[in-house]
């Protein structure tokens, strides 16, 4: 991976976390969206470095990525009904 060192470190730490937390990885990219997830994280992180000097993604950026991964992997939009049926606690 070639790019900004801060972005590379940020993604490496995020990957280490998600590799060790199957619930979190399932929440963010499911079974088939890992590559796309990290590609989108990289894009946002690089933009964040350019705009504010740090790669850290906001909660809103992670949510945009999660929704996009869902669309890519299921070919559907996230609807309130899907959210209601997705029994996941963030506590």
DSSP file (Angstrom, degrees, kcal/mol; ACC not computed):
  #  RESIDUE AA STRUCTURE BP1 BP2  ACC     N-H-->O    O-->H-N    N-H-->O    O-->H-N    TCO  KAPPA ALPHA  PHI   PSI    X-CA   Y-CA   Z-CA
    1    1 A X              0   0    0      0, 0.0     2,-0.4     0, 0.0     7,-0.0   0.000 360.0 360.0 360.0 123.7    0.0    0.0    0.0
    2    2 A X        +     0   0    0      6,-0.0     2,-0.3     0, 0.0     3,-0.0  -0.887 360.0  77.1-106.7 136.7    1.5    3.3   -1.1
    3    3 A X  S    S-     0   0    0     -2,-0.4     2,-0.1    43,-0.0     5,-0.0  -0.984  79.4  -9.9 160.4-167.1    0.2    6.5    0.5
    4    4 A X     >  -     0   0    0     -2,-0.3     4,-2.3     1,-0.1     3,-0.2  -0.375  54.2-136.3 -61.8 130.9    0.3    8.8    3.5
    5    5 A X  H  > S+     0   0    0      1,-0.2     4,-2.6     2,-0.2     5,-0.2   0.880 104.1  53.6 -59.4 -40.9    2.0    7.2    6.4
    6    6 A X  H  > S+     0   0    0      1,-0.2     4,-2.4     2,-0.2    -1,-0.2   0.886 109.7  48.5 -62.4 -38.2   -0.7    8.4    8.9
    7    7 A X  H  > S+     0   0    0      2,-0.2     4,-2.7    -3,-0.2     5,-0.2   0.917 110.7  50.5 -67.0 -43.6   -3.4    6.8    6.7
    8    8 A X  H  X S+     0   0    0     -4,-2.3     4,-2.2     2,-0.2    -2,-0.2   0.921 113.1  45.5 -61.0 -45.0   -1.5    3.6    6.5
    9    9 A X  H  X S+     0   0    0     -4,-2.6     4,-2.4     2,-0.2     5,-0.2   0.922 112.4  51.5 -64.8 -44.1   -1.1    3.4   10.3
   10   10 A X  H  X S+     0   0    0     -4,-2.4     4,-2.3     1,-0.2    -2,-0.2   0.927 112.6  44.8 -58.9 -47.0   -4.7    4.3   10.9
   11   11 A X  H  X S+     0   0    0     -4,-2.7     4,-2.8     1,-0.2    -1,-0.2   0.880 111.2  54.1 -67.0 -37.6   -6.0    1.6    8.5
   12   12 A X  H  X S+     0   0    0     -4,-2.2     4,-2.3    -5,-0.2    -2,-0.2   0.913 111.1  45.3 -62.5 -42.6   -3.5   -0.9   10.0
   13   13 A X  H  X S+     0   0    0     -4,-2.4     4,-2.2     2,-0.2    -2,-0.2   0.905 113.6  49.4 -67.6 -41.0   -4.8   -0.2   13.5
   14   14 A X  H  X S+     0   0    0     -4,-2.3     4,-2.8    -5,-0.2     5,-0.2   0.921 111.5  49.4 -63.0 -43.1   -8.5   -0.3   12.4
   15   15 A X  H  X S+     0   0    0     -4,-2.8     4,-2.6     2,-0.2    -2,-0.2   0.912 109.5  51.5 -63.3 -42.8   -7.8   -3.7   10.6
   16   16 A X  H  X S+     0   0    0     -4,-2.3     4,-0.9     2,-0.2    -1,-0.2   0.913 112.1  47.3 -60.3 -42.5   -6.2   -5.1   13.7
   17   17 A X  H >< S+     0   0    0     -4,-2.2     3,-0.8     1,-0.2     4,-0.4   0.955 114.9  44.1 -62.6 -50.6   -9.2   -4.1   15.8
   18   18 A X  H >< S+     0   0    0     -4,-2.8     3,-0.8     1,-0.3     7,-0.4   0.816 107.4  59.5 -68.8 -29.8  -11.7   -5.5   13.3
   19   19 A X  H 3< S+     0   0    0     -4,-2.6    -1,-0.3     1,-0.2    -2,-0.2   0.783 111.5  42.4 -65.3 -25.5   -9.7   -8.7   12.8
   20   20 A X  T << S+     0   0    0     -4,-0.9     2,-0.4    -3,-0.8    -1,-0.2   0.392 110.4  58.7-102.0   1.9  -10.1   -9.3   16.6
   21   21 A X    <>  -     0   0    0     -3,-0.8     4,-2.5    -4,-0.4     5,-0.2  -0.800  57.3-179.3-134.2  91.9  -13.8   -8.3   16.9
   22   22 A X  H  > S+     0   0    0     -2,-0.4     4,-2.2     1,-0.2     5,-0.2   0.818  83.1  55.7 -64.6 -31.6  -16.0  -10.4   14.6
   23   23 A X  H  > S+     0   0    0      2,-0.2     4,-2.1     1,-0.2    -1,-0.2   0.929 110.6  44.8 -65.5 -43.5  -19.2   -8.5   15.7
   24   24 A X  H  > S+     0   0    0      2,-0.2     4,-2.3     1,-0.2     5,-0.2   0.918 113.9  48.7 -67.0 -43.2  -17.7   -5.2   14.7
   25   25 A X  H  X>S+     0   0    0     -4,-2.5     4,-2.9    -7,-0.4     5,-0.9   0.901 111.5  50.0 -65.3 -38.5  -16.4   -6.5   11.4
   26   26 A X  H  X5S+     0   0    0     -4,-2.2     4,-0.8    -5,-0.2    -1,-0.2   0.900 110.6  51.1 -63.2 -40.4  -19.7   -8.1   10.6
   27   27 A X  H  <5S+     0   0    0     -4,-2.1    -2,-0.2    -5,-0.2    -1,-0.2   0.907 118.1  36.5 -63.2 -43.2  -21.4   -4.8   11.4
   28   28 A X  H  <5S-     0   0    0     -4,-2.3    -2,-0.2    -5,-0.1    41,-0.2   0.896 140.8  -2.7 -82.8 -41.3  -19.2   -2.8    9.1
   29   29 A X  H  X5S-     0   0    0     -4,-2.9     4,-1.9    -5,-0.2     3,-0.5   0.420  79.7-152.2-137.9   4.0  -18.5   -5.0    6.2
   30   30 A X  T  << -     0   0    0     -5,-0.9    -1,-0.2    -4,-0.8    -2,-0.1  -0.182  56.8 -43.5  62.3-149.1  -20.2   -8.4    6.7
   31   31 A X  T  4 S+     0   0    0      1,-0.1    -1,-0.2    -5,-0.1     3,-0.1   0.678 136.5  29.7 -91.9 -20.2  -18.8  -11.5    5.0
   32   32 A X  T  4 S+     0   0    0     -3,-0.5     4,-0.2     1,-0.1     3,-0.2   0.419 102.2  70.8-123.8   1.6  -18.0  -10.1    1.5
   33   33 A X     X  +     0   0    0     -4,-1.9     4,-2.6     1,-0.1     5,-0.2   0.229  57.0 109.9-110.5  16.8  -17.2   -6.4    1.8
   34   34 A X  H  > S+     0   0    0      1,-0.2     4,-2.3     2,-0.2     5,-0.2   0.923  81.5  46.1 -61.0 -48.1  -13.8   -6.3    3.5
   35   35 A X  H  > S+     0   0    0      1,-0.2     4,-2.0     2,-0.2    -1,-0.2   0.934 115.8  45.8 -60.8 -47.5  -11.8   -5.1    0.5
   36   36 A X  H  > S+     0   0    0     -4,-0.2     4,-2.5     1,-0.2    -1,-0.2   0.880 109.6  56.7 -63.8 -38.3  -14.4   -2.4   -0.4
   37   37 A X  H  X S+     0   0    0     -4,-2.6     4,-2.5     1,-0.2    -2,-0.2   0.952 110.1  42.6 -58.2 -51.7  -14.6   -1.3    3.2
   38   38 A X  H  X S+     0   0    0     -4,-2.3     4,-2.2     1,-0.2    -1,-0.2   0.827 111.6  55.6 -69.4 -30.4  -10.8   -0.6    3.5
   39   39 A X  H  X S+     0   0    0     -4,-2.0     4,-1.9    -5,-0.2    -1,-0.2   0.928 111.8  43.6 -62.7 -44.5  -10.8    1.1    0.1
   40   40 A X  H  X S+     0   0    0     -4,-2.5     4,-2.4     2,-0.2     5,-0.2   0.884 111.5  53.2 -70.1 -38.5  -13.5    3.5    1.2
   41   41 A X  H  X S+     0   0    0     -4,-2.5     4,-3.1    -5,-0.2     5,-0.2   0.929 108.6  51.3 -59.7 -44.1  -11.8    4.0    4.6
   42   42 A X  H  X S+     0   0    0     -4,-2.2     4,-2.7     2,-0.2     5,-0.2   0.919 109.0  50.4 -59.4 -44.7   -8.6    4.9    2.7
   43   43 A X  H  X S+     0   0    0     -4,-1.9     4,-1.9     1,-0.2    -1,-0.2   0.939 115.0  42.5 -60.1 -48.4  -10.4    7.4    0.5
   44   44 A X  H  X S+     0   0    0     -4,-2.4     4,-2.6     2,-0.2    -2,-0.2   0.912 114.1  51.7 -64.5 -42.3  -12.1    9.1    3.5
   45   45 A X  H  X S+     0   0    0     -4,-3.1     4,-2.2    -5,-0.2    -2,-0.2   0.902 109.7  48.9 -63.7 -41.3   -8.9    9.0    5.6
   46   46 A X  H  X S+     0   0    0     -4,-2.7     4,-2.1    -5,-0.2    -1,-0.2   0.900 112.0  49.3 -64.5 -40.1   -6.8   10.7    2.8
   47   47 A X  H  X S+     0   0    0     -4,-1.9     4,-2.8    -5,-0.2     5,-0.2   0.910 109.9  51.6 -63.4 -42.1   -9.5   13.4    2.4
   48   48 A X  H  X>S+     0   0    0     -4,-2.6     4,-3.3     2,-0.2     6,-0.9   0.889 108.3  50.8 -63.4 -39.6   -9.4   13.9    6.2
   49   49 A X  H  X5S+     0   0    0     -4,-2.2     4,-1.4     4,-0.3    -1,-0.2   0.931 113.7  45.6 -62.6 -44.5   -5.6   14.3    6.2
   50   50 A X  H  <5S+     0   0    0     -4,-2.1    -2,-0.2    -5,-0.2    -1,-0.2   0.912 121.8  36.9 -63.5 -43.3   -5.9   16.9    3.4
   51   51 A X  H  <5S+     0   0    0     -4,-2.8    -2,-0.2    -5,-0.1    -3,-0.2   0.859 139.1   6.3 -81.9 -37.7   -8.8   18.8    5.0
   52   52 A X  H  <5S-     0   0    0     -4,-3.3    -3,-0.2     2,-0.3    -2,-0.2   0.375  94.8-110.1-134.3   4.8   -7.9   18.6    8.7
   53   53 A X  S  <<S+     0   0    0     -4,-1.4     2,-0.3    -5,-0.7    -4,-0.3   0.470  88.9  85.7  84.2   0.6   -4.5   17.1    9.0
   54   54 A X        -     0   0    0     -6,-0.9    -2,-0.3     2,-0.1    -1,-0.2  -0.987  65.5-144.9-136.1 145.3   -5.6   13.8   10.6
   55   55 A X        +     0   0    0     -2,-0.3    -7,-0.2    -7,-0.1    -6,-0.1   0.645  56.5 126.3 -83.0 -14.1   -6.9   10.5    9.1
   56   56 A X        -     0   0    0     -8,-0.1     2,-0.2     1,-0.1    -2,-0.1  -0.157  54.9-135.2 -55.3 130.2   -9.5    9.7   11.7
   57   57 A X        -     0   0    0      1,-0.1     2,-0.1     2,-0.0    -1,-0.1  -0.551  14.5-125.0 -83.1 149.5  -12.9    9.1   10.3
   58   58 A X     >  -     0   0    0     -2,-0.2     4,-2.2     1,-0.1     5,-0.2  -0.423  26.9-107.0 -84.0 167.1  -16.0   10.5   11.9
   59   59 A X  H  > S+     0   0    0      1,-0.2     4,-2.2     2,-0.2     5,-0.1   0.890 122.6  54.1 -59.4 -39.6  -19.0    8.4   13.0
   60   60 A X  H  > S+     0   0    0      2,-0.2     4,-2.2     1,-0.2    -1,-0.2   0.883 106.8  50.4 -64.4 -39.0  -20.9    9.9   10.0
   61   61 A X  H  > S+     0   0    0      2,-0.2     4,-2.3     1,-0.2    -1,-0.2   0.920 110.1  49.7 -65.9 -42.7  -18.2    8.8    7.6
   62   62 A X  H  X S+     0   0    0     -4,-2.2     4,-2.8     1,-0.2    -2,-0.2   0.897 110.4  51.3 -61.3 -38.9  -18.2    5.2    9.0
   63   63 A X  H  X S+     0   0    0     -4,-2.2     4,-2.4     2,-0.2    -2,-0.2   0.904 108.3  51.0 -66.6 -40.6  -22.0    5.1    8.7
   64   64 A X  H  X S+     0   0    0     -4,-2.2     4,-2.2     2,-0.2    -1,-0.2   0.915 112.5  47.1 -60.2 -43.0  -21.7    6.2    5.0
   65   65 A X  H  X S+     0   0    0     -4,-2.3     4,-2.8     2,-0.2     5,-0.2   0.933 110.5  51.7 -64.3 -46.0  -19.2    3.5    4.4
   66   66 A X  H  X S+     0   0    0     -4,-2.8     4,-2.2     1,-0.2    -2,-0.2   0.914 111.7  46.9 -59.0 -43.8  -21.3    0.9    6.2
   67   67 A X  H  X S+     0   0    0     -4,-2.4     4,-2.2     2,-0.2    -1,-0.2   0.895 112.1  50.1 -65.2 -39.7  -24.4    1.8    4.1
   68   68 A X  H  X S+     0   0    0     -4,-2.2     4,-2.7     2,-0.2    -2,-0.2   0.908 109.9  50.4 -66.3 -41.2  -22.4    1.7    0.9
   69   69 A X  H  X S+     0   0    0     -4,-2.8     4,-2.9     2,-0.2     5,-0.2   0.910 109.1  52.1 -62.2 -41.7  -20.9   -1.7    1.7
   70   70 A X  H  X S+     0   0    0     -4,-2.2     4,-2.0    -5,-0.2     6,-0.5   0.932 111.1  47.4 -59.3 -45.3  -24.4   -3.0    2.4
   71   71 A X  H  X S+     0   0    0     -4,-2.2     4,-2.0     1,-0.2    -2,-0.2   0.920 114.1  47.2 -61.6 -44.0  -25.6   -1.7   -1.0
   72   72 A X  H  < S+     0   0    0     -4,-2.7    -2,-0.2     1,-0.2    -1,-0.2   0.924 117.9  39.9 -64.0 -45.6  -22.6   -3.2   -2.8
   73   73 A X  H  < S+     0   0    0     -4,-2.9    -1,-0.2    -5,-0.2    -2,-0.2   0.718 130.9  25.0 -82.7 -20.6  -22.9   -6.6   -1.1
   74   74 A X  H  < S-     0   0    0     -4,-2.0    -3,-0.2    -5,-0.2    -2,-0.2   0.531  91.8-129.8-117.7 -11.1  -26.7   -7.0   -1.2
   75   75 A X  S  < S+     0   0    0     -4,-2.0     2,-0.3    -5,-0.4    -4,-0.2   0.832  75.5 105.6  60.8  32.9  -27.6   -4.8   -4.1
   76   76 A X  S    S-     0   0    0     -6,-0.5     2,-0.3    -5,-0.2    -1,-0.3  -0.920  71.1-117.4-135.0 159.6  -30.2   -3.1   -1.8
   77   77 A X        -     0   0    0     -2,-0.3     2,-0.5    -3,-0.1    -9,-0.1  -0.705  38.1-104.9 -90.5 151.4  -30.5    0.2    0.1
   78   78 A X        -     0   0    0     -2,-0.3     2,-0.3   -11,-0.1   -11,-0.0  -0.675  45.6-173.3 -76.0 124.4  -30.7    0.2    3.9
   79   79 A X     >  -     0   0    0     -2,-0.5     4,-2.3     1,-0.1     3,-0.2  -0.749  39.7-106.8-113.7 163.0  -34.3    0.8    4.8
   80   80 A X  H  > S+     0   0    0     -2,-0.3     4,-2.5     1,-0.2     5,-0.2   0.858 121.3  56.2 -56.7 -33.9  -35.9    1.4    8.3
   81   81 A X  H  > S+     0   0    0      2,-0.2     4,-2.0     1,-0.2    -1,-0.2   0.902 106.9  47.9 -65.5 -41.1  -37.4   -2.1    8.0
   82   82 A X  H  > S+     0   0    0     -3,-0.2     4,-1.0     2,-0.2    -2,-0.2   0.923 112.4  49.5 -65.1 -43.5  -33.9   -3.7    7.5
   83   83 A X  H >< S+     0   0    0     -4,-2.3     3,-0.6     1,-0.2    -2,-0.2   0.913 110.2  50.9 -60.7 -43.4  -32.6   -1.7   10.4
   84   84 A X  H 3< S+     0   0    0     -4,-2.5    -1,-0.2     1,-0.2    -2,-0.2   0.880 112.6  46.3 -60.9 -40.0  -35.5   -2.8   12.6
   85   85 A X  H 3< S+     0   0    0     -4,-2.0     2,-1.1    -5,-0.2    -1,-0.2   0.597  92.4  87.8 -80.8 -11.4  -34.9   -6.4   11.7
   86   86 A X    <<  -     0   0    0     -4,-1.0     2,-1.6    -3,-0.6    -1,-0.1  -0.763  68.7-159.7 -91.8  98.7  -31.1   -6.2   12.3
   87   87 A X        +     0   0    0     -2,-1.1     2,-0.4     2,-0.0    -3,-0.1  -0.596  34.2 141.1 -86.5  86.5  -30.9   -6.9   16.0
   88   88 A X        -     0   0    0     -2,-1.6     2,-0.4   -61,-0.0    -2,-0.1  -0.990  35.8-155.0-131.7 126.0  -27.5   -5.5   16.9
   89   89 A X        -     0   0    0     -2,-0.4    -2,-0.0     1,-0.1     0, 0.0  -0.837   6.9-159.9 -99.2 135.4  -26.7   -3.7   20.1
   90   90 A X              0   0    0     -2,-0.4    -1,-0.1     1,-0.2    -2,-0.0   0.355 360.0 360.0 -91.9   4.8  -23.9   -1.2   20.2
   91   91 A X              0   0    0      0, 0.0    -1,-0.2     0, 0.0    -2,-0.0   0.469 360.0 360.0 -83.0 360.0  -23.6   -1.4   24.0
